[in-house]
Amino acid sequence: MFDEPSQHPLTYPCPSCGQPVEIPTEPTAGPLQCPACGEQFIIDDEPSNLEFEVPQTTEDELDARRIERISKLRRSIYRSRSHAIIAAVVCAVGAIQLTILLAHEARISVMNWRAALYLILLVLAVFGIRFSAKSAIALHRQSKSGHPTG
């Protein structure tokens, strides 16, 4: 009255003729024998012809990587621009202080070794201002352009 669920036995193709061979439910130590051709064979637990999948990079992943790279480049440009501005300000403050010291030395005496040192440092500070300001302007233009390079 009650139909038992039909159990389909597991099968494996015979390596010789290709006919399906029923695999016993309990593990056996010996080889299986094909009922069609009589060939005996052993079933390996691991398949012999493994196919390795090479992970493919999708366009979305490439776009995400490109966006991340551009973002990092822009952040580094902004950071470099900030450093150049800070360097220009530090050199300007140094130049102002050196000018004050040089004026003070000029009032005291005509020219001594301190005044000469202040003058040399003042010239270097002016060059530092010029270099840092040019770098900051170039980095600012690069940050405003649509294509950061790096």
MARBA-3410 file (N, C-alpha, C, O; in Angstrom, 1 decimal):
150
0.8,-1.2,0.0,0.0,0.0,0.0,0.9,1.3,0.0,0.7,2.2,-0.8 ~ 1.8,1.3,0.9,2.7,2.4,0.9,3.9,2.1,0.0,4.6,1.1,0.1 ~ 4.1,3.0,-0.9,5.3,2.8,-1.7,6.5,3.3,-1.0,6.6,4.5,-0.5 ~ 7.5,2.5,-1.0,8.8,2.9,-0.4,9.4,3.9,-1.4,9.3,3.7,-2.6 ~ 10.1,4.9,-0.8,10.7,5.9,-1.8,11.8,5.1,-2.6,12.6,4.4,-2.0
11.8,5.4,-3.8,12.7,4.7,-4.7,14.1,5.3,-4.4,14.3,6.5,-4.5 ~ 15.0,4.4,-4.2,16.4,4.8,-3.9,17.2,4.5,-5.1,17.3,3.3,-5.6 ~ 17.7,5.5,-5.7,18.6,5.4,-6.9,20.0,5.2,-6.4,20.5,6.0,-5.7 ~ 20.6,4.1,-6.8,21.9,3.8,-6.3,22.9,4.8,-7.0,22.6,5.3,-8.1 ~ 24.0,5.1,-6.3,25.0,5.9,-6.9,25.7,5.1,-8.0,26.0,3.9,-7.8
26.0,5.8,-9.0,26.7,5.1,-10.1,28.0,5.9,-10.5,28.1,7.1,-10.2 ~ 28.9,5.2,-11.1,30.1,5.8,-11.6,30.4,5.2,-13.0,30.2,4.0,-13.2 ~ 30.8,6.1,-14.0,31.0,5.5,-15.3,32.3,4.7,-15.4,33.3,5.0,-14.8 ~ 32.2,3.6,-16.0,33.3,2.7,-16.2,34.4,3.4,-17.1,34.0,3.9,-18.1 ~ 35.6,3.4,-16.7,36.7,4.0,-17.5,36.9,3.4,-18.8,37.5,4.0,-19.7
36.5,2.1,-18.9,36.8,1.4,-20.2,35.6,1.6,-21.2,35.9,2.0,-22.3 ~ 34.4,1.3,-20.8,33.3,1.4,-21.7,32.3,2.5,-21.5,31.5,2.8,-22.4 ~ 32.4,3.2,-20.3,31.5,4.3,-20.0,30.2,4.0,-19.5,29.4,4.9,-19.1 ~ 29.9,2.7,-19.3,28.6,2.3,-18.8,28.6,2.6,-17.3,29.6,2.5,-16.6 ~ 27.4,3.0,-16.7,27.3,3.3,-15.3,27.5,2.0,-14.5,26.8,1.0,-14.8
28.3,2.1,-13.4,28.5,0.9,-12.5,28.0,1.4,-11.2,28.3,2.5,-10.7 ~ 27.2,0.5,-10.6,26.6,0.8,-9.3,27.7,0.8,-8.2,28.5,-0.2,-8.1 ~ 27.7,1.8,-7.4,28.7,1.9,-6.3,28.0,1.4,-5.0,26.9,1.8,-4.7 ~ 28.7,0.5,-4.3,28.1,-0.1,-3.1,28.0,1.0,-2.1,28.8,2.0,-2.0 ~ 27.0,0.9,-1.2,26.8,1.9,-0.1,27.8,1.8,0.9,28.1,2.9,1.6
28.4,0.7,1.2,29.4,0.5,2.2,30.8,0.5,1.5,30.9,-0.1,0.4 ~ 31.8,1.1,2.1,33.1,1.2,1.4,33.7,-0.2,1.3,33.6,-1.1,2.2 ~ 34.3,-0.5,0.1,35.0,-1.7,-0.1,36.4,-1.5,-0.3,36.8,-0.4,-0.8 ~ 37.2,-2.5,0.0,38.7,-2.4,-0.2,39.1,-2.8,-1.6,40.2,-2.3,-2.0 ~ 38.3,-3.5,-2.2,38.7,-4.1,-3.6,38.2,-3.2,-4.7,37.4,-2.2,-4.5
38.5,-3.5,-5.9,38.1,-2.8,-7.1,36.7,-3.1,-7.4,36.1,-4.2,-7.1 ~ 36.0,-2.2,-8.1,34.7,-2.5,-8.7,34.8,-3.2,-10.0,35.8,-3.0,-10.7 ~ 33.8,-3.9,-10.4,33.8,-4.6,-11.7,32.6,-4.2,-12.5,31.5,-4.1,-12.0 ~ 32.9,-3.8,-13.8,31.8,-3.3,-14.7,31.1,-4.5,-15.1,31.6,-5.5,-15.7 ~ 29.7,-4.5,-15.0,28.9,-5.7,-15.4,28.8,-5.8,-17.0,28.6,-6.9,-17.5
29.1,-4.7,-17.7,29.0,-4.7,-19.1,30.3,-5.3,-19.8,30.2,-6.1,-20.7 ~ 31.4,-4.8,-19.4,32.7,-5.3,-20.1,33.6,-6.1,-19.2,34.5,-6.7,-19.7 ~ 33.3,-6.2,-17.9,34.1,-7.0,-17.0,35.4,-6.3,-16.5,36.1,-6.9,-15.7 ~ 35.6,-5.1,-16.8,36.8,-4.3,-16.4,36.7,-4.1,-14.9,35.7,-3.7,-14.4 ~ 37.8,-4.2,-14.3,37.9,-3.9,-12.8,38.6,-2.5,-12.7,39.6,-2.3,-13.4
38.1,-1.7,-11.8,38.7,-0.4,-11.6,38.5,0.1,-10.1,37.6,-0.4,-9.5 ~ 39.3,1.1,-9.7,39.1,1.6,-8.4,38.7,3.1,-8.5,39.2,3.8,-9.4 ~ 37.8,3.5,-7.7,37.3,4.9,-7.7,38.2,5.7,-6.7,38.3,5.3,-5.6 ~ 38.8,6.7,-7.3,39.6,7.6,-6.4,38.7,8.5,-5.7,37.7,9.0,-6.2 ~ 39.1,8.9,-4.4,38.3,9.9,-3.7,38.5,11.3,-4.3,37.5,12.1,-4.2
39.6,11.5,-4.9,39.8,12.8,-5.5,39.8,12.7,-7.0,40.4,11.7,-7.5 ~ 39.2,13.6,-7.7,39.1,13.5,-9.1,40.5,13.7,-9.7,41.3,14.5,-9.2 ~ 40.8,13.0,-10.8,42.2,13.1,-11.4,42.4,14.3,-12.2,43.5,14.8,-12.4 ~ 41.3,14.8,-12.8,41.4,16.0,-13.7,40.8,17.2,-13.0,39.7,17.6,-13.2 ~ 41.6,17.8,-12.1,41.2,18.9,-11.4,41.2,20.2,-12.3,42.2,20.4,-13.0
40.2,21.0,-12.3,40.2,22.2,-13.0,40.3,23.3,-12.0,39.5,23.5,-11.1 ~ 41.3,24.2,-12.1,41.5,25.3,-11.2,40.8,26.5,-11.8,41.0,26.8,-13.0 ~ 40.1,27.2,-11.0,39.5,28.4,-11.5,40.4,29.6,-11.1,40.8,29.8,-10.0 ~ 40.7,30.4,-12.1,41.5,31.6,-11.9,40.5,32.7,-11.6,39.6,32.9,-12.4 ~ 40.7,33.3,-10.5,39.7,34.4,-10.1,39.8,35.5,-11.2,40.8,36.1,-11.4
38.6,35.7,-11.7,38.5,36.8,-12.7,38.2,38.1,-12.1,37.4,38.2,-11.1 ~ 38.9,39.1,-12.5,38.6,40.5,-11.9,37.5,41.1,-12.8,37.7,41.3,-14.0 ~ 36.5,41.5,-12.2,35.4,42.1,-12.9,35.6,43.6,-13.1,36.5,44.1,-12.5 ~ 34.9,44.1,-14.0,35.0,45.6,-14.3,34.7,46.4,-13.1,35.4,47.4,-12.8 ~ 33.7,45.9,-12.3,33.4,46.7,-11.1,34.5,46.7,-10.1,34.8,47.7,-9.4
35.2,45.5,-9.9,36.4,45.5,-9.0,37.5,46.4,-9.5,38.2,47.0,-8.7 ~ 37.7,46.4,-10.8,38.8,47.2,-11.4,38.4,48.7,-11.2,39.3,49.5,-10.9 ~ 37.1,49.0,-11.4,36.7,50.4,-11.1,36.9,50.8,-9.7,37.3,51.9,-9.4 ~ 36.6,49.9,-8.8,36.7,50.2,-7.4,38.2,50.4,-7.0,38.5,51.3,-6.2 ~ 39.1,49.6,-7.6,40.5,49.7,-7.3,41.0,51.0,-7.9,41.8,51.7,-7.2
40.6,51.4,-9.1,41.0,52.6,-9.7,40.5,53.8,-8.9,41.3,54.8,-8.7 ~ 39.3,53.8,-8.4,38.8,54.9,-7.6,39.6,55.0,-6.3,39.9,56.1,-5.8 ~ 39.9,53.8,-5.7,40.7,53.8,-4.4,42.1,54.4,-4.7,42.6,55.2,-3.9 ~ 42.7,54.1,-5.8,44.0,54.6,-6.1,43.9,56.1,-6.3,44.8,56.8,-5.9 ~ 42.9,56.6,-7.1,42.8,58.0,-7.3,42.6,58.8,-6.0,43.1,59.8,-5.8
41.8,58.2,-5.1,41.5,58.8,-3.8,42.8,58.9,-3.0,43.0,60.0,-2.4 ~ 43.6,57.9,-3.0,44.9,57.9,-2.3,45.8,59.0,-2.9,46.5,59.7,-2.1 ~ 45.8,59.1,-4.2,46.7,60.1,-4.8,46.2,61.5,-4.5,47.1,62.4,-4.2 ~ 44.9,61.7,-4.5,44.4,63.0,-4.2,44.7,63.4,-2.7,45.1,64.5,-2.4 ~ 44.6,62.4,-1.8,44.9,62.7,-0.4,46.4,63.0,-0.2,46.7,63.9,0.5
47.2,62.3,-1.0,48.7,62.6,-0.9,49.0,64.0,-1.4,49.9,64.7,-0.9 ~ 48.3,64.4,-2.5,48.5,65.7,-3.1,48.1,66.8,-2.1,48.8,67.8,-1.8 ~ 46.9,66.6,-1.5,46.4,67.6,-0.4,47.4,67.6,0.7,47.7,68.7,1.2 ~ 47.9,66.5,1.2,48.8,66.5,2.3,50.1,67.2,1.9,50.7,68.0,2.7 ~ 50.6,66.9,0.7,51.9,67.5,0.3,51.7,69.1,0.1,52.6,69.8,0.5
50.5,69.5,-0.4,50.2,70.9,-0.5,50.2,71.6,0.9,50.8,72.7,1.0 ~ 49.6,70.9,1.8,49.6,71.4,3.2,51.0,71.6,3.8,51.3,72.6,4.4 ~ 51.8,70.6,3.5,53.2,70.6,4.0,53.9,71.8,3.4,54.7,72.4,4.0 ~ 53.7,72.0,2.1,54.4,73.1,1.4,54.0,74.4,1.9,54.8,75.3,2.1 ~ 52.7,74.6,2.2,52.2,75.8,2.8,52.8,76.1,4.1,53.2,77.2,4.4
52.8,75.0,5.0,53.4,75.2,6.3,54.8,75.5,6.2,55.3,76.4,7.0 ~ 55.6,74.9,5.3,57.0,75.2,5.1,57.2,76.7,4.7,58.1,77.4,5.2 ~ 56.3,77.2,3.8,56.4,78.6,3.4,56.1,79.5,4.5,56.8,80.5,4.7 ~ 55.1,79.2,5.3,54.8,80.0,6.5,56.0,80.0,7.5,56.3,81.1,8.0 ~ 56.5,78.9,7.8,57.7,78.8,8.7,58.8,79.6,8.2,59.5,80.3,9.0
59.1,79.5,6.9,60.2,80.3,6.3,59.9,81.8,6.4,60.8,82.6,6.6 ~ 58.7,82.2,6.2,58.3,83.6,6.3,58.5,84.1,7.7,59.0,85.2,7.9 ~ 58.0,83.3,8.7,58.2,83.7,10.1,59.7,83.8,10.4,60.1,84.8,11.1 ~ 60.5,82.9,10.0,61.9,82.9,10.2,62.5,84.2,9.5,63.4,84.8,10.1 ~ 62.1,84.5,8.3,62.6,85.6,7.6,62.3,86.9,8.3,63.1,87.8,8.4
61.0,87.0,8.9,60.6,88.2,9.6,61.5,88.3,10.9,62.0,89.4,11.2 ~ 61.7,87.2,11.6,62.5,87.3,12.8,63.9,87.6,12.5,64.6,88.4,13.2 ~ 64.5,87.1,11.4,65.9,87.4,11.0,66.0,88.9,10.6,67.0,89.5,10.9 ~ 65.0,89.4,9.9,65.0,90.8,9.6,65.0,91.7,10.8,65.8,92.7,10.9 ~ 64.2,91.3,11.8,64.2,92.1,13.1,65.6,92.0,13.7,66.1,93.0,14.2
66.2,90.8,13.8,67.5,90.7,14.4,68.6,91.4,13.7,69.5,92.0,14.3 ~ 68.5,91.4,12.3,69.4,92.1,11.5,69.3,93.6,11.7,70.4,94.3,11.8 ~ 68.1,94.1,11.8,67.9,95.5,12.1,68.5,95.9,13.5,69.1,96.9,13.6 ~ 68.3,95.0,14.4,68.8,95.3,15.8,70.3,95.3,15.8,70.9,96.2,16.4 ~ 70.9,94.4,15.1,72.4,94.3,15.0,72.9,95.5,14.2,74.0,96.0,14.6
72.2,96.0,13.2,72.7,97.1,12.5,72.6,98.4,13.3,73.5,99.3,13.1 ~ 71.7,98.5,14.3,71.7,99.7,15.1,72.8,99.7,16.1,73.4,100.7,16.5 ~ 73.2,98.5,16.6,74.2,98.3,17.6,75.6,98.6,17.0,76.4,99.4,17.4 ~ 75.9,97.9,15.9,77.2,98.0,15.2,77.0,97.9,13.7,75.9,97.5,13.3 ~ 78.0,98.3,13.0,77.9,98.3,11.6,77.7,96.9,11.0,76.7,96.6,10.4
78.7,96.1,11.1,78.7,94.7,10.6,79.6,93.9,11.4,80.8,94.1,11.5 ~ 79.0,92.8,12.0,79.8,91.8,12.7,79.4,90.5,12.2,78.6,90.3,11.3 ~ 80.0,89.5,12.8,79.7,88.1,12.4,78.3,87.7,12.6,77.7,86.9,11.8 ~ 77.6,88.2,13.7,76.2,87.8,13.9,75.3,88.4,12.8,74.4,87.8,12.3 ~ 75.6,89.6,12.4,74.8,90.3,11.3,75.0,89.5,10.0,74.1,89.4,9.2
76.2,89.1,9.7,76.5,88.3,8.5,75.7,87.0,8.5,75.2,86.6,7.5 ~ 75.7,86.4,9.7,75.0,85.1,9.8,73.5,85.3,9.6,72.8,84.5,9.0 ~ 73.0,86.4,10.2,71.5,86.7,10.0,71.2,87.0,8.6,70.1,86.6,8.1 ~ 72.1,87.7,7.9,71.9,88.0,6.5,71.9,86.7,5.6,71.0,86.6,4.8 ~ 72.8,85.8,5.9,72.9,84.5,5.1,71.6,83.7,5.4,71.0,83.1,4.5
71.2,83.6,6.7,70.0,82.9,7.0,68.7,83.5,6.4,67.8,82.8,6.0 ~ 68.7,84.9,6.3,67.6,85.6,5.7,67.5,85.2,4.2,66.4,85.0,3.7 ~ 68.6,85.2,3.5,68.6,84.8,2.1,68.1,83.4,1.9,67.3,83.1,1.0 ~ 68.6,82.5,2.8,68.1,81.1,2.7,66.6,81.0,3.0,65.9,80.2,2.3 ~ 66.1,81.8,3.9,64.7,81.8,4.3,63.9,82.3,3.1,62.8,81.8,2.8
64.3,83.3,2.4,63.6,83.8,1.2,63.6,82.8,0.1,62.5,82.6,-0.5 ~ 64.7,82.1,-0.1,64.7,81.0,-1.1,63.7,79.9,-0.6,63.0,79.3,-1.5 ~ 63.7,79.6,0.7,62.7,78.6,1.2,61.3,79.0,1.0,60.4,78.2,0.6 ~ 61.0,80.3,1.2,59.6,80.8,0.9,59.3,80.6,-0.6,58.2,80.1,-0.9 ~ 60.2,81.0,-1.4,59.9,80.9,-2.9,59.7,79.5,-3.3,58.7,79.2,-4.0
60.6,78.6,-2.9,60.5,77.2,-3.3,59.2,76.6,-2.8,58.5,75.9,-3.5 ~ 58.9,76.8,-1.5,57.7,76.2,-0.9,56.4,76.7,-1.5,55.5,76.0,-1.7 ~ 56.4,78.0,-1.8,55.2,78.7,-2.4,55.0,78.1,-3.8,53.9,77.8,-4.1 ~ 56.1,78.0,-4.6,55.9,77.4,-5.9,55.4,76.0,-5.8,54.6,75.6,-6.6 ~ 55.9,75.2,-4.9,55.5,73.8,-4.7,54.0,73.8,-4.3,53.2,73.0,-4.9
53.6,74.7,-3.4,52.2,74.7,-3.0,51.3,75.1,-4.1,50.2,74.5,-4.3 ~ 51.7,76.0,-4.9,50.9,76.5,-6.1,50.7,75.3,-7.1,49.6,75.1,-7.6 ~ 51.8,74.7,-7.4,51.8,73.6,-8.3,50.9,72.4,-7.8,50.1,71.8,-8.6 ~ 51.0,72.1,-6.5,50.2,71.0,-6.0,48.7,71.5,-5.9,47.8,70.6,-6.1 ~ 48.5,72.7,-5.7,47.1,73.2,-5.7,46.5,73.1,-7.1,45.3,72.6,-7.3
47.2,73.5,-8.1,46.7,73.3,-9.5,46.5,71.8,-9.8,45.5,71.5,-10.5 ~ 47.4,71.0,-9.4,47.3,69.5,-9.6,46.0,69.0,-8.9,45.3,68.1,-9.4 ~ 45.7,69.5,-7.7,44.6,69.0,-7.0,43.3,69.4,-7.6,42.3,68.8,-7.5 ~ 43.3,70.6,-8.3,42.1,71.1,-8.9,41.9,70.5,-10.3,40.8,70.6,-10.9 ~ 42.9,70.0,-10.9,42.8,69.3,-12.2,42.1,68.0,-12.0,42.1,67.4,-10.9
41.5,67.5,-13.0,40.7,66.2,-12.9,41.6,65.0,-12.9,41.1,63.9,-12.6 ~ 42.9,65.1,-13.2,43.7,63.9,-13.3,44.9,64.0,-12.5,45.9,64.5,-12.9 ~ 44.9,63.4,-11.2,46.1,63.4,-10.4,47.1,62.4,-11.0,46.7,61.3,-11.4 ~ 48.3,62.8,-11.0,49.3,61.9,-11.5,50.2,61.4,-10.4,50.3,62.1,-9.4 ~ 50.8,60.2,-10.5,51.6,59.7,-9.5,52.2,58.4,-9.8,53.0,57.9,-8.9
END
